[in-house]
Amino acid sequence: MKLGVMKIQTIELSLIIGLAAFSLSSCFKEKPLKTPSNVGIGKTNVINMDPNYSYQFFYSLETNQIISSNSRSAYDLMFDCDANKFHIWLNTAKFMCALNTNQTDFNAVTVHDTLNSFFWNYERGSYNVDSSALGNWWTTLPTSAQNVYVINLGRDTLGKELGFVKMQVLGFNGNSYSIRYASLTSSDSGTITVPKDPTRNYRYVGLSDQGKVVDGIEPDKSTWDLCFTHYTFVFHEPGYLLPYPVEGVLHNPYKVEAYVDSLVNYDSASMAKFNPSLLQHNRDAVGYEWKRWTGFNYTTKSYYVFYIQTGPNTYYKLHFISFNNPQGVKGYPSFEYQQL
């Protein structure tokens, strides 16, 4: 089913953030926590995101390689694949938001429902269940509350607004989600069945054009650690919430936790200074704040040292060196890291 979409105007917000560069060499006492092929050996890399941040990159610290990449506009929804998780998430890279109409009559939801701007929820890069844009779609699992959501599909990589659809979760049966979706300007609707895949964190679905499950987004969850991407951060300003698109790093929720230490020098960061109680599970624990905008260019807070745990007894220290390429063009984060 080909969906029509309606354009809306969104408030253009710019987040002034950025990076600075200086390179540090590392000399660190080896700690034999796993196979020593990468222990105590400093690594560097550059992720070529490009100035439009059109792609997202799934990266492995163990192999120092990009495992896979894809257009950040290739999908709209993400469905939890963990056997004990059932949330549905928006693609935060597209600046998407959703409105729970609290109506259960699918056909009764129309364009008029887009006018209630006070209750739109943006998906956040933290991917915390207590602040998800759609919230709990169920009453008691697997029984759906049948609420109809209006979804703003956000913007593509060139900033084009992609319009609205409405979506209703029909339920979860066996190992699969079932949803109904339609354009707000059409009486036609379609249904999509989304089976869980235990080898992935999420299954991905596109609602634009013909609704379908989109494969080839996330690689096997055991193979990657960090995702370099465009995503949404919501600032808590006095009296209101302020969503902004930012560029940064989200981590693999299956096996990664991290925290930042801005008081330790990268060279001296060690397991002796590591504090496991500070590890954060929220996916933007590395995030975007390791860079800032000076008014002329991006600089890097290279004194932000990230401790990253990627598995039992597997730890890294990492800091960023630059956000620009040698010509000064933004969108090329470079970093140095070392297994402890």
Backbone torsions as a table, in degrees:
resi	resn	phi	psi	omega
1	MET	NA	126.4	179.6
2	LYS	-90.3	125.2	-176.9
3	LEU	-95.5	141.9	166.4
4	GLY	-86.4	156.8	178.6
5	VAL	-131.7	154.0	178.4
6	MET	-113.2	136.7	-179.6
7	LYS	-84.4	144.6	170.3
8	ILE	-130.1	162.3	173.9
9	GLN	-90.8	135.4	175.2
10	THR	-115.9	153.7	178.4
11	ILE	-75.2	120.5	179.6
12	GLU	-78.1	117.4	-179.9
13	LEU	-117.3	140.7	176.8
14	SER	-120.4	129.7	176.9
15	LEU	-99.4	123.8	-178.9
16	ILE	-92.8	104.0	-178.3
17	ILE	-138.7	166.1	176.3
18	GLY	173.9	-167.6	-165.5
19	LEU	-140.7	163.1	175.3
20	ALA	-138.1	167.1	-168.1
21	ALA	-132.4	126.5	157.3
22	PHE	-155.2	147.0	-171.4
23	SER	-100.9	135.1	178.7
24	LEU	-116.8	139.5	173.7
25	SER	-92.3	152.8	-174.0
26	SER	-124.4	133.8	174.3
27	CYS	-130.7	110.2	-166.7
28	PHE	-137.0	136.9	179.5
29	LYS	-66.3	127.1	-178.2
30	GLU	-66.6	134.5	176.0
31	LYS	-118.5	113.0	-170.4
32	PRO	-76.9	76.7	-178.8
33	LEU	-93.8	-23.8	175.6
34	LYS	-157.5	-170.4	-178.9
35	THR	-47.2	124.8	-167.6
36	PRO	-78.9	13.3	-176.4
37	SER	-60.9	-28.5	-177.1
38	ASN	-123.0	6.0	-177.5
39	VAL	-78.9	130.8	175.3
40	GLY	73.0	5.9	-179.4
41	ILE	-109.3	116.9	-179.7
42	GLY	-67.3	140.8	178.6
43	LYS	-124.1	150.5	172.8
44	THR	-134.0	156.5	176.2
45	ASN	-162.5	163.3	175.8
46	VAL	-129.7	132.6	176.6
47	ILE	-103.8	118.5	-176.9
48	ASN	-85.1	78.2	-177.8
49	MET	-74.5	-25.9	-175.4
50	ASP	73.9	160.3	-173.1
51	PRO	-63.0	-23.1	179.5
52	ASN	-92.4	-3.9	-179.9
53	TYR	51.7	46.3	-172.8
54	SER	-73.4	-23.2	-174.9
55	TYR	-123.0	158.6	170.6
56	GLN	-117.4	149.7	-170.0
57	PHE	-127.3	126.9	176.5
58	PHE	-96.7	123.2	-165.9
59	TYR	-126.9	141.1	178.5
60	SER	-106.9	124.2	174.6
61	LEU	-71.0	-34.5	-177.7
62	GLU	-62.1	-43.5	-176.7
63	THR	-98.6	-8.5	-176.6
64	ASN	56.5	44.4	-177.0
65	GLN	-138.8	151.2	167.4
66	ILE	-77.0	120.6	-178.6
67	ILE	-78.9	-40.5	177.3
68	SER	-163.1	165.0	176.4
69	SER	-146.4	159.2	179.9
70	ASN	-158.4	161.1	173.4
71	SER	-62.6	133.7	-179.6
72	ARG	-72.2	-7.3	177.5
73	SER	-99.6	10.5	-171.5
74	ALA	-76.7	-8.3	-176.8
75	TYR	-152.0	168.7	-179.4
76	ASP	-121.7	-37.5	-175.6
77	LEU	-123.4	150.6	176.9
78	MET	-125.8	129.5	-176.5
79	PHE	-112.6	125.9	179.2
80	ASP	-55.8	134.6	178.5
81	CYS	-104.7	-17.0	176.8
82	ASP	-57.0	141.4	-175.9
83	ALA	-59.8	-26.1	-176.4
84	ASN	-108.7	12.2	-179.8
85	LYS	-123.9	143.6	-172.6
86	PHE	-140.1	18.8	-178.8
87	HIS	-78.8	155.6	174.3
88	ILE	-119.5	130.1	-172.9
89	TRP	-119.3	151.7	172.9
90	LEU	-84.5	157.8	173.7
91	ASN	-74.4	100.3	-176.8
92	THR	-66.2	-19.3	179.7
93	ALA	-70.3	-16.5	-178.1
94	LYS	-100.6	5.8	-178.5
95	PHE	60.6	41.6	-179.2
96	MET	-81.0	156.6	173.4
97	CYS	-147.8	165.4	-174.4
98	ALA	-141.4	153.6	177.9
99	LEU	-127.1	122.2	173.6
100	ASN	-83.4	111.0	-177.4
101	THR	-74.8	-16.2	-174.9
102	ASN	59.4	22.3	172.0
103	GLN	-106.8	147.3	178.4
104	THR	-109.6	-9.1	176.7
105	ASP	-85.0	103.8	-174.3
106	PHE	-57.4	-44.8	-175.5
107	ASN	-71.9	-18.0	-177.8
108	ALA	-78.8	-16.0	-179.8
109	VAL	-81.7	123.7	-173.7
110	THR	-132.3	-173.3	178.2
111	VAL	-56.8	-31.6	-178.5
112	HIS	-57.5	-30.2	-177.5
113	ASP	-70.4	-12.7	178.4
114	THR	-78.6	-9.7	-174.3
115	LEU	-79.9	-14.5	-177.9
116	ASN	-84.8	85.3	-172.0
117	SER	-79.6	-6.7	-174.9
118	PHE	-80.8	-14.1	-172.6
119	PHE	-120.7	21.4	174.7
120	TRP	-78.5	133.7	-179.9
121	ASN	-114.9	128.0	176.3
122	TYR	-90.4	144.2	173.9
123	GLU	-76.5	137.8	-176.5
124	ARG	-108.5	149.9	-178.0
125	GLY	-64.6	-17.1	178.2
126	SER	-69.8	-26.5	-177.7
127	TYR	52.3	43.4	174.5
128	ASN	-85.8	138.1	-175.0
129	VAL	-66.0	-25.9	-178.3
130	ASP	-80.3	-3.6	177.7
131	SER	-133.5	21.9	-179.7
132	SER	-69.1	149.7	-174.6
133	ALA	-66.3	-37.7	-178.9
134	LEU	-89.9	-24.1	-178.9
135	GLY	69.9	-158.2	178.8
136	ASN	-82.4	114.3	-179.1
137	TRP	-82.7	-5.9	-174.5
138	TRP	-106.7	164.0	166.9
139	THR	-93.0	-72.0	169.3
140	THR	-125.2	121.9	-176.6
141	LEU	-56.1	138.8	2.7
142	PRO	-96.1	24.3	-177.0
143	THR	-81.0	122.8	-178.9
144	SER	-79.3	145.3	172.5
145	ALA	-72.9	-12.8	177.5
146	GLN	67.7	15.0	178.4
147	ASN	-67.2	142.8	178.6
148	VAL	-95.6	128.6	178.2
149	TYR	-105.0	139.9	166.6
150	VAL	-97.2	129.3	-175.4
151	ILE	-118.4	122.9	170.5
152	ASN	-82.6	116.3	-174.8
153	LEU	-73.3	0.4	174.1
154	GLY	76.9	-142.4	-174.2
155	ARG	-134.2	150.4	176.1
156	ASP	-82.1	-174.3	-174.3
157	THR	-68.3	-16.3	177.5
158	LEU	-98.4	4.0	178.3
159	GLY	89.6	4.2	179.7
160	LYS	-71.7	131.3	178.5
161	GLU	-74.6	136.3	-170.0
162	LEU	-104.2	-3.6	171.8
163	GLY	88.6	-158.7	-172.0
164	PHE	-123.0	151.5	162.2
165	VAL	-137.0	166.3	170.3
166	LYS	-115.4	149.5	-173.7
167	MET	-145.1	141.1	178.9
168	GLN	-133.0	128.8	176.8
169	VAL	-84.2	117.1	-178.3
170	LEU	-78.7	-29.6	176.9
171	GLY	152.5	-174.3	177.2
172	PHE	-128.3	123.5	-175.0
173	ASN	-132.2	122.9	180.0
174	GLY	70.0	-100.7	-180.0
175	ASN	-129.0	18.4	-171.6
176	SER	-134.9	143.3	169.3
177	TYR	-84.2	155.9	172.5
178	SER	-135.3	127.4	179.7
179	ILE	-129.1	155.7	173.8
180	ARG	-116.4	142.2	-178.0
181	TYR	-147.5	158.2	178.9
182	ALA	-165.0	161.0	169.4
183	SER	-73.3	152.2	175.5
184	LEU	-74.6	-8.8	-178.4
185	THR	-110.6	11.8	-177.7
186	SER	-135.1	147.0	176.1
187	SER	-85.9	-9.4	178.5
188	ASP	-78.0	148.0	175.2
189	SER	-141.0	162.7	177.9
190	GLY	-133.5	164.2	175.9
191	THR	-123.5	149.2	179.3
192	ILE	-132.4	131.6	172.9
193	THR	-101.0	129.5	-173.7
194	VAL	-123.0	97.2	178.2
195	PRO	-73.1	145.6	172.8
196	LYS	-70.8	151.5	175.7
197	ASP	-127.7	108.4	-175.2
198	PRO	-65.2	-12.8	179.0
199	THR	-86.6	-3.2	-178.8
200	ARG	-125.7	158.9	172.1
201	ASN	-75.0	-35.7	-174.9
202	TYR	-141.8	154.9	161.5
203	ARG	-102.6	144.4	-171.4
204	TYR	-113.5	138.7	-176.2
205	VAL	-131.4	136.7	172.7
206	GLY	-102.8	135.4	178.8
207	LEU	-107.0	-18.8	177.5
208	SER	-70.6	152.1	-177.1
209	ASP	54.4	-116.8	179.3
210	GLN	-97.7	122.3	-179.5
211	GLY	-64.2	134.3	-176.9
212	LYS	-165.1	157.8	169.8
213	VAL	-73.1	131.4	-177.7
214	VAL	-107.7	111.2	178.5
215	ASP	-90.5	167.4	176.2
216	GLY	82.0	15.7	176.9
217	ILE	-86.2	-72.6	-177.7
218	GLU	-91.3	132.5	174.7
219	PRO	-73.6	175.0	176.4
220	ASP	-47.8	130.4	-172.8
221	LYS	-65.5	-13.5	178.4
222	SER	-85.5	-6.0	-170.4
223	THR	-105.5	-9.9	-174.6
224	TRP	-132.9	161.1	-176.8
225	ASP	-122.9	-46.3	-173.4
226	LEU	-123.8	145.9	174.9
227	CYS	-119.9	116.0	176.8
228	PHE	-88.2	118.5	-169.4
229	THR	-159.4	169.8	168.9
230	HIS	-88.0	135.7	178.2
231	TYR	-154.0	175.5	-175.5
232	THR	-104.1	133.3	173.4
233	PHE	-120.3	137.5	-179.1
234	VAL	-109.5	116.7	178.5
235	PHE	-86.4	141.9	177.0
236	HIS	-95.8	95.0	177.7
237	GLU	-94.3	156.1	179.8
238	PRO	-55.7	115.9	176.2
239	GLY	90.2	-10.8	-179.2
240	TYR	-161.7	167.2	176.1
241	LEU	-104.9	140.5	-174.4
242	LEU	-123.7	104.2	179.0
243	PRO	-82.0	138.4	178.9
244	TYR	-134.6	144.4	169.0
245	PRO	-82.5	133.0	-179.1
246	VAL	-133.6	167.7	176.7
247	GLU	-118.6	130.9	-178.6
248	GLY	-174.4	-147.5	-172.2
249	VAL	-129.4	126.5	169.7
250	LEU	-108.5	149.0	-178.8
251	HIS	-109.6	168.1	-177.8
252	ASN	-72.1	115.0	-176.4
253	PRO	-70.3	-14.2	-178.6
254	TYR	-73.1	-36.0	-170.4
255	LYS	-144.7	6.1	-173.6
256	VAL	-121.7	138.6	167.8
257	GLU	-136.0	156.7	-175.8
258	ALA	-156.5	162.5	168.7
259	TYR	-154.8	162.6	-178.4
260	VAL	-107.6	141.1	172.9
261	ASP	-123.0	111.5	-178.1
262	SER	-95.6	4.8	-177.5
263	LEU	-107.2	-12.4	-178.3
264	VAL	-99.7	140.1	174.5
265	ASN	-73.5	140.5	-177.4
266	TYR	-55.1	-44.7	-177.9
267	ASP	-61.3	-34.6	-176.2
268	SER	-94.2	-4.8	177.9
269	ALA	-61.9	131.5	-174.0
270	SER	-150.5	172.0	175.6
271	MET	-63.7	-28.6	178.4
272	ALA	-65.0	-25.5	-179.8
273	LYS	-101.6	0.2	179.8
274	PHE	-76.7	134.8	-179.9
275	ASN	-120.3	100.0	-176.0
276	PRO	-61.8	-23.1	-179.2
277	SER	-69.7	-13.7	-179.3
278	LEU	-91.8	-7.6	-179.0
279	LEU	-59.5	137.5	-179.0
280	GLN	-114.6	137.9	179.1
281	HIS	-88.9	-25.0	-179.7
282	ASN	-55.3	139.0	-167.2
283	ARG	-67.3	-17.9	179.1
284	ASP	-101.3	33.0	177.8
285	ALA	-61.6	-34.2	171.8
286	VAL	-81.7	-50.4	167.9
287	GLY	63.3	-143.1	-173.2
288	TYR	-123.2	-10.8	-168.2
289	GLU	-77.1	4.4	175.3
290	TRP	-78.9	4.8	177.8
291	LYS	-137.5	160.0	177.7
292	ARG	-154.6	160.3	179.7
293	TRP	-99.4	128.9	-177.0
294	THR	-90.7	-8.2	-171.7
295	GLY	104.8	-15.7	178.8
296	PHE	-127.8	-35.6	-179.4
297	ASN	-159.0	179.7	178.1
298	TYR	-92.3	139.3	173.1
299	THR	-124.9	158.0	-176.4
300	THR	-109.6	136.5	172.8
301	LYS	-83.9	77.2	-175.5
302	SER	-67.5	-12.4	175.4
303	TYR	-80.1	-4.7	170.7
304	TYR	-78.8	105.8	179.2
305	VAL	-104.0	123.0	-178.8
306	PHE	-99.0	127.1	167.7
307	TYR	-91.9	126.8	-175.2
308	ILE	-127.9	124.4	173.7
309	GLN	-102.9	124.9	-177.6
310	THR	-111.5	0.1	179.8
311	GLY	172.1	177.3	178.5
312	PRO	-56.3	122.2	176.9
313	ASN	60.7	28.4	177.3
314	THR	-126.2	113.1	-173.1
315	TYR	-133.8	148.7	177.3
316	TYR	-134.3	155.8	164.0
317	LYS	-114.3	145.2	-175.2
318	LEU	-150.0	141.6	168.1
319	HIS	-143.5	158.3	-176.8
320	PHE	-95.1	143.8	-175.9
321	ILE	-103.1	-41.1	-177.8
322	SER	-158.9	162.5	173.2
323	PHE	-117.3	0.4	-177.1
324	ASN	-117.2	154.7	171.6
325	ASN	-82.7	175.8	-177.3
326	PRO	-58.4	-21.5	178.6
327	GLN	-87.6	0.4	179.0
328	GLY	86.3	10.4	-179.8
329	VAL	-82.7	132.6	-178.2
330	LYS	-72.1	163.8	173.8
331	GLY	96.1	21.1	-179.1
332	TYR	-131.0	67.6	-177.2
333	PRO	-63.6	128.8	175.0
334	SER	-116.3	149.9	-173.9
335	PHE	-152.8	160.9	177.1
336	GLU	-124.9	139.0	178.3
337	TYR	-150.6	167.4	-177.2
338	GLN	-154.7	137.1	174.2
339	GLN	-76.8	136.6	-177.3
340	LEU	-95.0	NA	NA
